[in-house]
Amino acid sequence: MGMGRESRWEKDAMTVEIVFALVTAAVLAGVIFAVAWTLVLTLDLSGSAEKGVLAGGALLGAVAGVWRLVRVLLRFDEQRRMGR
């Protein structure tokens, strides 16, 4: 693949990969937050313990979501550069 303009197929592939990365990152973040929410409900936490677990779940979910997004996009870019 040269350094010229991308073909329509390549642009479509990039779009699909970006959407895939965003959706899987959001799902991963949501699942992690749901686990934290389930812990709060299961352990019947309240007050600062509830807020702490939910804040930790939100933070961990956000970090995992960003990690997933970056990982998928970097993998796609690496494969694109190798010509796959």
PDB file with one MODEL, atoms N, CA, C and O in Angstrom:
MODEL        1
ATOM      1  N   MET A   1       0.844  -1.154   0.000  1.00  0.00           N
ATOM      2  CA  MET A   1       0.000   0.000   0.000  1.00  0.00           C
ATOM      3  C   MET A   1       0.900   1.231   0.000  1.00  0.00           C
ATOM      4  O   MET A   1       1.795   1.351   0.837  1.00  0.00           O
ATOM      5  N   GLY A   2       0.668   2.124  -0.919  1.00  0.00           N
ATOM      6  CA  GLY A   2       1.491   3.310  -1.039  1.00  0.00           C
ATOM      7  C   GLY A   2       1.069   4.404  -0.080  1.00  0.00           C
ATOM      8  O   GLY A   2       0.164   4.235   0.737  1.00  0.00           O
ATOM      9  N   MET A   3       1.742   5.511  -0.202  1.00  0.00           N
ATOM     10  CA  MET A   3       1.460   6.638   0.672  1.00  0.00           C
ATOM     11  C   MET A   3       0.376   7.550   0.086  1.00  0.00           C
ATOM     12  O   MET A   3       0.107   8.623   0.625  1.00  0.00           O
ATOM     13  N   GLY A   4      -0.239   7.124  -1.012  1.00  0.00           N
ATOM     14  CA  GLY A   4      -1.265   7.933  -1.660  1.00  0.00           C
ATOM     15  C   GLY A   4      -2.569   7.911  -0.901  1.00  0.00           C
ATOM     16  O   GLY A   4      -2.631   7.515   0.262  1.00  0.00           O
ATOM     17  N   ARG A   5      -3.599   8.341  -1.578  1.00  0.00           N
ATOM     18  CA  ARG A   5      -4.915   8.408  -0.962  1.00  0.00           C
ATOM     19  C   ARG A   5      -5.465   7.007  -0.722  1.00  0.00           C
ATOM     20  O   ARG A   5      -5.173   6.071  -1.465  1.00  0.00           O
ATOM     21  N   GLU A   6      -6.267   6.885   0.332  1.00  0.00           N
ATOM     22  CA  GLU A   6      -6.861   5.596   0.645  1.00  0.00           C
ATOM     23  C   GLU A   6      -8.009   5.302  -0.316  1.00  0.00           C
ATOM     24  O   GLU A   6      -8.722   6.200  -0.765  1.00  0.00           O
ATOM     25  N   SER A   7      -8.159   4.031  -0.610  1.00  0.00           N
ATOM     26  CA  SER A   7      -9.286   3.617  -1.441  1.00  0.00           C
ATOM     27  C   SER A   7     -10.564   3.654  -0.615  1.00  0.00           C
ATOM     28  O   SER A   7     -10.520   3.781   0.609  1.00  0.00           O
ATOM     29  N   ARG A   8     -11.688   3.543  -1.284  1.00  0.00           N
ATOM     30  CA  ARG A   8     -12.981   3.536  -0.587  1.00  0.00           C
ATOM     31  C   ARG A   8     -13.060   2.346   0.373  1.00  0.00           C
ATOM     32  O   ARG A   8     -13.604   2.460   1.472  1.00  0.00           O
ATOM     33  N   TRP A   9     -12.515   1.209  -0.053  1.00  0.00           N
ATOM     34  CA  TRP A   9     -12.522   0.015   0.793  1.00  0.00           C
ATOM     35  C   TRP A   9     -11.737   0.270   2.075  1.00  0.00           C
ATOM     36  O   TRP A   9     -12.175  -0.122   3.156  1.00  0.00           O
ATOM     37  N   GLU A  10     -10.593   0.918   1.965  1.00  0.00           N
ATOM     38  CA  GLU A  10      -9.771   1.194   3.143  1.00  0.00           C
ATOM     39  C   GLU A  10     -10.469   2.159   4.095  1.00  0.00           C
ATOM     40  O   GLU A  10     -10.396   1.995   5.313  1.00  0.00           O
ATOM     41  N   LYS A  11     -11.143   3.161   3.544  1.00  0.00           N
ATOM     42  CA  LYS A  11     -11.890   4.093   4.392  1.00  0.00           C
ATOM     43  C   LYS A  11     -13.038   3.384   5.101  1.00  0.00           C
ATOM     44  O   LYS A  11     -13.292   3.630   6.280  1.00  0.00           O
ATOM     45  N   ASP A  12     -13.728   2.508   4.384  1.00  0.00           N
ATOM     46  CA  ASP A  12     -14.812   1.744   5.002  1.00  0.00           C
ATOM     47  C   ASP A  12     -14.275   0.836   6.104  1.00  0.00           C
ATOM     48  O   ASP A  12     -14.888   0.712   7.164  1.00  0.00           O
ATOM     49  N   ALA A  13     -13.132   0.203   5.855  1.00  0.00           N
ATOM     50  CA  ALA A  13     -12.532  -0.677   6.857  1.00  0.00           C
ATOM     51  C   ALA A  13     -12.145   0.117   8.102  1.00  0.00           C
ATOM     52  O   ALA A  13     -12.320  -0.365   9.221  1.00  0.00           O
ATOM     53  N   MET A  14     -11.628   1.316   7.920  1.00  0.00           N
ATOM     54  CA  MET A  14     -11.274   2.159   9.070  1.00  0.00           C
ATOM     55  C   MET A  14     -12.515   2.545   9.858  1.00  0.00           C
ATOM     56  O   MET A  14     -12.503   2.534  11.089  1.00  0.00           O
ATOM     57  N   THR A  15     -13.577   2.884   9.155  1.00  0.00           N
ATOM     58  CA  THR A  15     -14.820   3.262   9.826  1.00  0.00           C
ATOM     59  C   THR A  15     -15.370   2.102  10.642  1.00  0.00           C
ATOM     60  O   THR A  15     -15.772   2.285  11.791  1.00  0.00           O
ATOM     61  N   VAL A  16     -15.392   0.919  10.061  1.00  0.00           N
ATOM     62  CA  VAL A  16     -15.882  -0.261  10.765  1.00  0.00           C
ATOM     63  C   VAL A  16     -15.024  -0.540  11.993  1.00  0.00           C
ATOM     64  O   VAL A  16     -15.551  -0.874  13.054  1.00  0.00           O
ATOM     65  N   GLU A  17     -13.735  -0.408  11.861  1.00  0.00           N
ATOM     66  CA  GLU A  17     -12.837  -0.692  12.982  1.00  0.00           C
ATOM     67  C   GLU A  17     -13.014   0.332  14.105  1.00  0.00           C
ATOM     68  O   GLU A  17     -12.970  -0.028  15.282  1.00  0.00           O
ATOM     69  N   ILE A  18     -13.212   1.591  13.754  1.00  0.00           N
ATOM     70  CA  ILE A  18     -13.427   2.623  14.766  1.00  0.00           C
ATOM     71  C   ILE A  18     -14.728   2.358  15.520  1.00  0.00           C
ATOM     72  O   ILE A  18     -14.765   2.446  16.747  1.00  0.00           O
ATOM     73  N   VAL A  19     -15.793   2.035  14.788  1.00  0.00           N
ATOM     74  CA  VAL A  19     -17.078   1.749  15.432  1.00  0.00           C
ATOM     75  C   VAL A  19     -16.963   0.508  16.312  1.00  0.00           C
ATOM     76  O   VAL A  19     -17.492   0.488  17.424  1.00  0.00           O
ATOM     77  N   PHE A  20     -16.278  -0.526  15.826  1.00  0.00           N
ATOM     78  CA  PHE A  20     -16.063  -1.735  16.621  1.00  0.00           C
ATOM     79  C   PHE A  20     -15.320  -1.403  17.909  1.00  0.00           C
ATOM     80  O   PHE A  20     -15.693  -1.871  18.984  1.00  0.00           O
ATOM     81  N   ALA A  21     -14.273  -0.595  17.798  1.00  0.00           N
ATOM     82  CA  ALA A  21     -13.483  -0.229  18.975  1.00  0.00           C
ATOM     83  C   ALA A  21     -14.325   0.554  19.974  1.00  0.00           C
ATOM     84  O   ALA A  21     -14.245   0.304  21.177  1.00  0.00           O
ATOM     85  N   LEU A  22     -15.126   1.492  19.497  1.00  0.00           N
ATOM     86  CA  LEU A  22     -15.967   2.288  20.390  1.00  0.00           C
ATOM     87  C   LEU A  22     -17.033   1.437  21.079  1.00  0.00           C
ATOM     88  O   LEU A  22     -17.259   1.569  22.282  1.00  0.00           O
ATOM     89  N   VAL A  23     -17.678   0.574  20.320  1.00  0.00           N
ATOM     90  CA  VAL A  23     -18.747  -0.255  20.893  1.00  0.00           C
ATOM     91  C   VAL A  23     -18.187  -1.234  21.921  1.00  0.00           C
ATOM     92  O   VAL A  23     -18.740  -1.367  23.013  1.00  0.00           O
ATOM     93  N   THR A  24     -17.100  -1.916  21.585  1.00  0.00           N
ATOM     94  CA  THR A  24     -16.546  -2.886  22.536  1.00  0.00           C
ATOM     95  C   THR A  24     -15.988  -2.195  23.774  1.00  0.00           C
ATOM     96  O   THR A  24     -16.057  -2.746  24.872  1.00  0.00           O
ATOM     97  N   ALA A  25     -15.431  -0.982  23.608  1.00  0.00           N
ATOM     98  CA  ALA A  25     -14.937  -0.228  24.762  1.00  0.00           C
ATOM     99  C   ALA A  25     -16.096   0.165  25.676  1.00  0.00           C
ATOM    100  O   ALA A  25     -15.986   0.066  26.898  1.00  0.00           O
ATOM    101  N   ALA A  26     -17.199   0.608  25.090  1.00  0.00           N
ATOM    102  CA  ALA A  26     -18.367   0.999  25.887  1.00  0.00           C
ATOM    103  C   ALA A  26     -18.968  -0.209  26.602  1.00  0.00           C
ATOM    104  O   ALA A  26     -19.366  -0.112  27.763  1.00  0.00           O
ATOM    105  N   VAL A  27     -19.034  -1.338  25.915  1.00  0.00           N
ATOM    106  CA  VAL A  27     -19.578  -2.551  26.536  1.00  0.00           C
ATOM    107  C   VAL A  27     -18.685  -2.999  27.697  1.00  0.00           C
ATOM    108  O   VAL A  27     -19.184  -3.347  28.768  1.00  0.00           O
ATOM    109  N   LEU A  28     -17.386  -2.991  27.488  1.00  0.00           N
ATOM    110  CA  LEU A  28     -16.455  -3.383  28.552  1.00  0.00           C
ATOM    111  C   LEU A  28     -16.597  -2.459  29.763  1.00  0.00           C
ATOM    112  O   LEU A  28     -16.660  -2.931  30.898  1.00  0.00           O
ATOM    113  N   ALA A  29     -16.646  -1.158  29.529  1.00  0.00           N
ATOM    114  CA  ALA A  29     -16.806  -0.210  30.628  1.00  0.00           C
ATOM    115  C   ALA A  29     -18.133  -0.438  31.352  1.00  0.00           C
ATOM    116  O   ALA A  29     -18.191  -0.400  32.581  1.00  0.00           O
ATOM    117  N   GLY A  30     -19.186  -0.673  30.589  1.00  0.00           N
ATOM    118  CA  GLY A  30     -20.491  -0.926  31.189  1.00  0.00           C
ATOM    119  C   GLY A  30     -20.527  -2.192  32.022  1.00  0.00           C
ATOM    120  O   GLY A  30     -21.134  -2.215  33.093  1.00  0.00           O
ATOM    121  N   VAL A  31     -19.893  -3.231  31.549  1.00  0.00           N
ATOM    122  CA  VAL A  31     -19.856  -4.496  32.291  1.00  0.00           C
ATOM    123  C   VAL A  31     -19.101  -4.318  33.605  1.00  0.00           C
ATOM    124  O   VAL A  31     -19.530  -4.822  34.644  1.00  0.00           O
ATOM    125  N   ILE A  32     -17.993  -3.612  33.562  1.00  0.00           N
ATOM    126  CA  ILE A  32     -17.218  -3.404  34.786  1.00  0.00           C
ATOM    127  C   ILE A  32     -18.013  -2.573  35.783  1.00  0.00           C
ATOM    128  O   ILE A  32     -18.007  -2.872  36.977  1.00  0.00           O
ATOM    129  N   PHE A  33     -18.698  -1.532  35.312  1.00  0.00           N
ATOM    130  CA  PHE A  33     -19.524  -0.740  36.222  1.00  0.00           C
ATOM    131  C   PHE A  33     -20.686  -1.574  36.770  1.00  0.00           C
ATOM    132  O   PHE A  33     -21.052  -1.442  37.938  1.00  0.00           O
ATOM    133  N   ALA A  34     -21.262  -2.429  35.927  1.00  0.00           N
ATOM    134  CA  ALA A  34     -22.366  -3.287  36.380  1.00  0.00           C
ATOM    135  C   ALA A  34     -21.896  -4.244  37.473  1.00  0.00           C
ATOM    136  O   ALA A  34     -22.647  -4.534  38.404  1.00  0.00           O
ATOM    137  N   VAL A  35     -20.674  -4.733  37.371  1.00  0.00           N
ATOM    138  CA  VAL A  35     -20.122  -5.596  38.420  1.00  0.00           C
ATOM    139  C   VAL A  35     -20.006  -4.810  39.722  1.00  0.00           C
ATOM    140  O   VAL A  35     -20.339  -5.327  40.789  1.00  0.00           O
ATOM    141  N   ALA A  36     -19.540  -3.575  39.645  1.00  0.00           N
ATOM    142  CA  ALA A  36     -19.442  -2.748  40.850  1.00  0.00           C
ATOM    143  C   ALA A  36     -20.829  -2.492  41.437  1.00  0.00           C
ATOM    144  O   ALA A  36     -21.011  -2.545  42.653  1.00  0.00           O
ATOM    145  N   TRP A  37     -21.795  -2.217  40.580  1.00  0.00           N
ATOM    146  CA  TRP A  37     -23.171  -1.983  41.040  1.00  0.00           C
ATOM    147  C   TRP A  37     -23.729  -3.241  41.707  1.00  0.00           C
ATOM    148  O   TRP A  37     -24.398  -3.163  42.738  1.00  0.00           O
ATOM    149  N   THR A  38     -23.448  -4.389  41.113  1.00  0.00           N
ATOM    150  CA  THR A  38     -23.902  -5.657  41.687  1.00  0.00           C
ATOM    151  C   THR A  38     -23.277  -5.890  43.056  1.00  0.00           C
ATOM    152  O   THR A  38     -23.944  -6.375  43.970  1.00  0.00           O
ATOM    153  N   LEU A  39     -22.002  -5.548  43.201  1.00  0.00           N
ATOM    154  CA  LEU A  39     -21.343  -5.669  44.508  1.00  0.00           C
ATOM    155  C   LEU A  39     -22.037  -4.798  45.551  1.00  0.00           C
ATOM    156  O   LEU A  39     -22.256  -5.227  46.684  1.00  0.00           O
ATOM    157  N   VAL A  40     -22.379  -3.578  45.161  1.00  0.00           N
ATOM    158  CA  VAL A  40     -23.067  -2.674  46.091  1.00  0.00           C
ATOM    159  C   VAL A  40     -24.397  -3.278  46.520  1.00  0.00           C
ATOM    160  O   VAL A  40     -24.735  -3.262  47.704  1.00  0.00           O
ATOM    161  N   LEU A  41     -25.151  -3.810  45.566  1.00  0.00           N
ATOM    162  CA  LEU A  41     -26.455  -4.383  45.889  1.00  0.00           C
ATOM    163  C   LEU A  41     -26.331  -5.683  46.683  1.00  0.00           C
ATOM    164  O   LEU A  41     -27.096  -5.923  47.617  1.00  0.00           O
ATOM    165  N   THR A  42     -25.368  -6.513  46.308  1.00  0.00           N
ATOM    166  CA  THR A  42     -25.194  -7.809  46.969  1.00  0.00           C
ATOM    167  C   THR A  42     -24.717  -7.645  48.408  1.00  0.00           C
ATOM    168  O   THR A  42     -25.202  -8.322  49.314  1.00  0.00           O
ATOM    169  N   LEU A  43     -23.765  -6.742  48.608  1.00  0.00           N
ATOM    170  CA  LEU A  43     -23.199  -6.549  49.939  1.00  0.00           C
ATOM    171  C   LEU A  43     -24.001  -5.545  50.766  1.00  0.00           C
ATOM    172  O   LEU A  43     -23.665  -5.267  51.917  1.00  0.00           O
ATOM    173  N   ASP A  44     -25.057  -5.009  50.173  1.00  0.00           N
ATOM    174  CA  ASP A  44     -25.938  -4.044  50.845  1.00  0.00           C
ATOM    175  C   ASP A  44     -25.145  -2.884  51.438  1.00  0.00           C
ATOM    176  O   ASP A  44     -25.307  -2.519  52.602  1.00  0.00           O
ATOM    177  N   LEU A  45     -24.276  -2.315  50.590  1.00  0.00           N
ATOM    178  CA  LEU A  45     -23.456  -1.188  51.030  1.00  0.00           C
ATOM    179  C   LEU A  45     -24.273   0.094  50.990  1.00  0.00           C
ATOM    180  O   LEU A  45     -25.228   0.211  50.222  1.00  0.00           O
ATOM    181  N   SER A  46     -23.893   1.044  51.817  1.00  0.00           N
ATOM    182  CA  SER A  46     -24.557   2.343  51.804  1.00  0.00           C
ATOM    183  C   SER A  46     -23.551   3.413  52.200  1.00  0.00           C
ATOM    184  O   SER A  46     -22.464   3.107  52.692  1.00  0.00           O
ATOM    185  N   GLY A  47     -23.915   4.644  51.986  1.00  0.00           N
ATOM    186  CA  GLY A  47     -23.065   5.762  52.392  1.00  0.00           C
ATOM    187  C   GLY A  47     -21.790   5.858  51.601  1.00  0.00           C
ATOM    188  O   GLY A  47     -21.784   5.703  50.379  1.00  0.00           O
ATOM    189  N   SER A  48     -20.705   6.115  52.308  1.00  0.00           N
ATOM    190  CA  SER A  48     -19.421   6.327  51.636  1.00  0.00           C
ATOM    191  C   SER A  48     -18.878   5.045  51.013  1.00  0.00           C
ATOM    192  O   SER A  48     -18.159   5.104  50.015  1.00  0.00           O
ATOM    193  N   ALA A  49     -19.204   3.900  51.577  1.00  0.00           N
ATOM    194  CA  ALA A  49     -18.754   2.626  50.987  1.00  0.00           C
ATOM    195  C   ALA A  49     -19.394   2.432  49.619  1.00  0.00           C
ATOM    196  O   ALA A  49     -18.730   2.019  48.670  1.00  0.00           O
ATOM    197  N   GLU A  50     -20.690   2.732  49.521  1.00  0.00           N
ATOM    198  CA  GLU A  50     -21.397   2.613  48.238  1.00  0.00           C
ATOM    199  C   GLU A  50     -20.793   3.571  47.216  1.00  0.00           C
ATOM    200  O   GLU A  50     -20.518   3.186  46.080  1.00  0.00           O
ATOM    201  N   LYS A  51     -20.592   4.802  47.622  1.00  0.00           N
ATOM    202  CA  LYS A  51     -20.015   5.801  46.707  1.00  0.00           C
ATOM    203  C   LYS A  51     -18.608   5.407  46.275  1.00  0.00           C
ATOM    204  O   LYS A  51     -18.239   5.580  45.113  1.00  0.00           O
ATOM    205  N   GLY A  52     -17.834   4.883  47.201  1.00  0.00           N
ATOM    206  CA  GLY A  52     -16.470   4.475  46.879  1.00  0.00           C
ATOM    207  C   GLY A  52     -16.423   3.335  45.887  1.00  0.00           C
ATOM    208  O   GLY A  52     -15.635   3.364  44.942  1.00  0.00           O
ATOM    209  N   VAL A  53     -17.258   2.333  46.090  1.00  0.00           N
ATOM    210  CA  VAL A  53     -17.282   1.182  45.171  1.00  0.00           C
ATOM    211  C   VAL A  53     -17.781   1.615  43.795  1.00  0.00           C
ATOM    212  O   VAL A  53     -17.231   1.194  42.778  1.00  0.00           O
ATOM    213  N   LEU A  54     -18.807   2.441  43.755  1.00  0.00           N
ATOM    214  CA  LEU A  54     -19.330   2.907  42.466  1.00  0.00           C
ATOM    215  C   LEU A  54     -18.331   3.814  41.748  1.00  0.00           C
ATOM    216  O   LEU A  54     -18.172   3.728  40.530  1.00  0.00           O
ATOM    217  N   ALA A  55     -17.661   4.678  42.502  1.00  0.00           N
ATOM    218  CA  ALA A  55     -16.640   5.540  41.890  1.00  0.00           C
ATOM    219  C   ALA A  55     -15.471   4.695  41.376  1.00  0.00           C
ATOM    220  O   ALA A  55     -14.948   4.945  40.290  1.00  0.00           O
ATOM    221  N   GLY A  56     -15.070   3.703  42.158  1.00  0.00           N
ATOM    222  CA  GLY A  56     -14.003   2.801  41.705  1.00  0.00           C
ATOM    223  C   GLY A  56     -14.410   2.019  40.480  1.00  0.00           C
ATOM    224  O   GLY A  56     -13.609   1.839  39.562  1.00  0.00           O
ATOM    225  N   GLY A  57     -15.653   1.549  40.452  1.00  0.00           N
ATOM    226  CA  GLY A  57     -16.143   0.832  39.279  1.00  0.00           C
ATOM    227  C   GLY A  57     -16.200   1.709  38.050  1.00  0.00           C
ATOM    228  O   GLY A  57     -15.868   1.271  36.949  1.00  0.00           O
ATOM    229  N   ALA A  58     -16.627   2.963  38.237  1.00  0.00           N
ATOM    230  CA  ALA A  58     -16.678   3.898  37.115  1.00  0.00           C
ATOM    231  C   ALA A  58     -15.271   4.209  36.608  1.00  0.00           C
ATOM    232  O   ALA A  58     -15.037   4.246  35.400  1.00  0.00           O
ATOM    233  N   LEU A  59     -14.350   4.430  37.517  1.00  0.00           N
ATOM    234  CA  LEU A  59     -12.967   4.720  37.130  1.00  0.00           C
ATOM    235  C   LEU A  59     -12.330   3.524  36.440  1.00  0.00           C
ATOM    236  O   LEU A  59     -11.711   3.670  35.386  1.00  0.00           O
ATOM    237  N   LEU A  60     -12.476   2.354  37.021  1.00  0.00           N
ATOM    238  CA  LEU A  60     -11.915   1.150  36.413  1.00  0.00           C
ATOM    239  C   LEU A  60     -12.555   0.871  35.053  1.00  0.00           C
ATOM    240  O   LEU A  60     -11.869   0.473  34.112  1.00  0.00           O
ATOM    241  N   GLY A  61     -13.861   1.078  34.952  1.00  0.00           N
ATOM    242  CA  GLY A  61     -14.544   0.895  33.678  1.00  0.00           C
ATOM    243  C   GLY A  61     -14.046   1.863  32.620  1.00  0.00           C
ATOM    244  O   GLY A  61     -13.843   1.477  31.469  1.00  0.00           O
ATOM    245  N   ALA A  62     -13.849   3.113  32.999  1.00  0.00           N
ATOM    246  CA  ALA A  62     -13.348   4.109  32.054  1.00  0.00           C
ATOM    247  C   ALA A  62     -11.936   3.773  31.580  1.00  0.00           C
ATOM    248  O   ALA A  62     -11.630   3.866  30.391  1.00  0.00           O
ATOM    249  N   VAL A  63     -11.088   3.384  32.516  1.00  0.00           N
ATOM    250  CA  VAL A  63      -9.709   3.031  32.158  1.00  0.00           C
ATOM    251  C   VAL A  63      -9.698   1.802  31.241  1.00  0.00           C
ATOM    252  O   VAL A  63      -8.970   1.780  30.249  1.00  0.00           O
ATOM    253  N   ALA A  64     -10.486   0.798  31.559  1.00  0.00           N
ATOM    254  CA  ALA A  64     -10.543  -0.407  30.734  1.00  0.00           C
ATOM    255  C   ALA A  64     -11.115  -0.097  29.358  1.00  0.00           C
ATOM    256  O   ALA A  64     -10.663  -0.652  28.356  1.00  0.00           O
ATOM    257  N   GLY A  65     -12.103   0.783  29.304  1.00  0.00           N
ATOM    258  CA  GLY A  65     -12.685   1.165  28.018  1.00  0.00           C
ATOM    259  C   GLY A  65     -11.684   1.885  27.129  1.00  0.00           C
ATOM    260  O   GLY A  65     -11.586   1.598  25.936  1.00  0.00           O
ATOM    261  N   VAL A  66     -10.944   2.814  27.707  1.00  0.00           N
ATOM    262  CA  VAL A  66      -9.925   3.541  26.934  1.00  0.00           C
ATOM    263  C   VAL A  66      -8.829   2.579  26.494  1.00  0.00           C
ATOM    264  O   VAL A  66      -8.354   2.652  25.361  1.00  0.00           O
ATOM    265  N   TRP A  67      -8.424   1.672  27.394  1.00  0.00           N
ATOM    266  CA  TRP A  67      -7.402   0.684  27.040  1.00  0.00           C
ATOM    267  C   TRP A  67      -7.861  -0.164  25.851  1.00  0.00           C
ATOM    268  O   TRP A  67      -7.088  -0.414  24.926  1.00  0.00           O
ATOM    269  N   ARG A  68      -9.110  -0.599  25.880  1.00  0.00           N
ATOM    270  CA  ARG A  68      -9.651  -1.410  24.795  1.00  0.00           C
ATOM    271  C   ARG A  68      -9.680  -0.623  23.484  1.00  0.00           C
ATOM    272  O   ARG A  68      -9.301  -1.140  22.433  1.00  0.00           O
ATOM    273  N   LEU A  69     -10.126   0.609  23.556  1.00  0.00           N
ATOM    274  CA  LEU A  69     -10.200   1.456  22.364  1.00  0.00           C
ATOM    275  C   LEU A  69      -8.823   1.636  21.737  1.00  0.00           C
ATOM    276  O   LEU A  69      -8.658   1.455  20.531  1.00  0.00           O
ATOM    277  N   VAL A  70      -7.849   1.988  22.543  1.00  0.00           N
ATOM    278  CA  VAL A  70      -6.491   2.201  22.035  1.00  0.00           C
ATOM    279  C   VAL A  70      -5.904   0.905  21.499  1.00  0.00           C
ATOM    280  O   VAL A  70      -5.268   0.903  20.445  1.00  0.00           O
ATOM    281  N   ARG A  71      -6.108  -0.185  22.206  1.00  0.00           N
ATOM    282  CA  ARG A  71      -5.554  -1.475  21.782  1.00  0.00           C
ATOM    283  C   ARG A  71      -6.092  -1.910  20.427  1.00  0.00           C
ATOM    284  O   ARG A  71      -5.331  -2.351  19.566  1.00  0.00           O
ATOM    285  N   VAL A  72      -7.406  -1.787  20.235  1.00  0.00           N
ATOM    286  CA  VAL A  72      -8.016  -2.197  18.965  1.00  0.00           C
ATOM    287  C   VAL A  72      -7.524  -1.315  17.829  1.00  0.00           C
ATOM    288  O   VAL A  72      -7.184  -1.818  16.758  1.00  0.00           O
ATOM    289  N   LEU A  73      -7.480  -0.011  18.048  1.00  0.00           N
ATOM    290  CA  LEU A  73      -7.065   0.891  16.975  1.00  0.00           C
ATOM    291  C   LEU A  73      -5.588   0.745  16.635  1.00  0.00           C
ATOM    292  O   LEU A  73      -5.214   0.830  15.465  1.00  0.00           O
ATOM    293  N   LEU A  74      -4.747   0.528  17.633  1.00  0.00           N
ATOM    294  CA  LEU A  74      -3.326   0.309  17.345  1.00  0.00           C
ATOM    295  C   LEU A  74      -3.106  -1.003  16.594  1.00  0.00           C
ATOM    296  O   LEU A  74      -2.287  -1.072  15.678  1.00  0.00           O
ATOM    297  N   ARG A  75      -3.840  -2.039  16.989  1.00  0.00           N
ATOM    298  CA  ARG A  75      -3.726  -3.319  16.284  1.00  0.00           C
ATOM    299  C   ARG A  75      -4.164  -3.173  14.823  1.00  0.00           C
ATOM    300  O   ARG A  75      -3.528  -3.716  13.919  1.00  0.00           O
ATOM    301  N   PHE A  76      -5.246  -2.439  14.606  1.00  0.00           N
ATOM    302  CA  PHE A  76      -5.721  -2.223  13.241  1.00  0.00           C
ATOM    303  C   PHE A  76      -4.684  -1.444  12.430  1.00  0.00           C
ATOM    304  O   PHE A  76      -4.410  -1.792  11.282  1.00  0.00           O
ATOM    305  N   ASP A  77      -4.107  -0.395  13.018  1.00  0.00           N
ATOM    306  CA  ASP A  77      -3.111   0.402  12.308  1.00  0.00           C
ATOM    307  C   ASP A  77      -1.884  -0.434  11.971  1.00  0.00           C
ATOM    308  O   ASP A  77      -1.321  -0.313  10.883  1.00  0.00           O
ATOM    309  N   GLU A  78      -1.477  -1.278  12.906  1.00  0.00           N
ATOM    310  CA  GLU A  78      -0.315  -2.149  12.650  1.00  0.00           C
ATOM    311  C   GLU A  78      -0.594  -3.110  11.491  1.00  0.00           C
ATOM    312  O   GLU A  78       0.253  -3.297  10.618  1.00  0.00           O
ATOM    313  N   GLN A  79      -1.782  -3.716  11.486  1.00  0.00           N
ATOM    314  CA  GLN A  79      -2.134  -4.635  10.409  1.00  0.00           C
ATOM    315  C   GLN A  79      -2.254  -3.893   9.072  1.00  0.00           C
ATOM    316  O   GLN A  79      -1.863  -4.414   8.028  1.00  0.00           O
ATOM    317  N   ARG A  80      -2.793  -2.682   9.117  1.00  0.00           N
ATOM    318  CA  ARG A  80      -2.938  -1.876   7.888  1.00  0.00           C
ATOM    319  C   ARG A  80      -1.581  -1.543   7.315  1.00  0.00           C
ATOM    320  O   ARG A  80      -1.386  -1.598   6.101  1.00  0.00           O
ATOM    321  N   ARG A  81      -0.636  -1.197   8.181  1.00  0.00           N
ATOM    322  CA  ARG A  81       0.705  -0.862   7.708  1.00  0.00           C
ATOM    323  C   ARG A  81       1.445  -2.068   7.147  1.00  0.00           C
ATOM    324  O   ARG A  81       2.299  -1.932   6.270  1.00  0.00           O
ATOM    325  N   MET A  82       1.108  -3.261   7.665  1.00  0.00           N
ATOM    326  CA  MET A  82       1.747  -4.489   7.164  1.00  0.00           C
ATOM    327  C   MET A  82       1.099  -4.954   5.868  1.00  0.00           C
ATOM    328  O   MET A  82       1.610  -5.861   5.211  1.00  0.00           O
ATOM    329  N   GLY A  83      -0.013  -4.347   5.496  1.00  0.00           N
ATOM    330  CA  GLY A  83      -0.663  -4.686   4.237  1.00  0.00           C
ATOM    331  C   GLY A  83      -1.680  -5.778   4.334  1.00  0.00           C
ATOM    332  O   GLY A  83      -2.024  -6.376   3.315  1.00  0.00           O
ATOM    333  N   ARG A  84      -2.185  -6.074   5.521  1.00  0.00           N
ATOM    334  CA  ARG A  84      -3.194  -7.130   5.685  1.00  0.00           C
ATOM    335  C   ARG A  84      -4.573  -6.579   5.535  1.00  0.00           C
ATOM    336  O   ARG A  84      -5.549  -7.321   5.641  1.00  0.00           O
TER     337      ARG A  84
ENDMDL
END
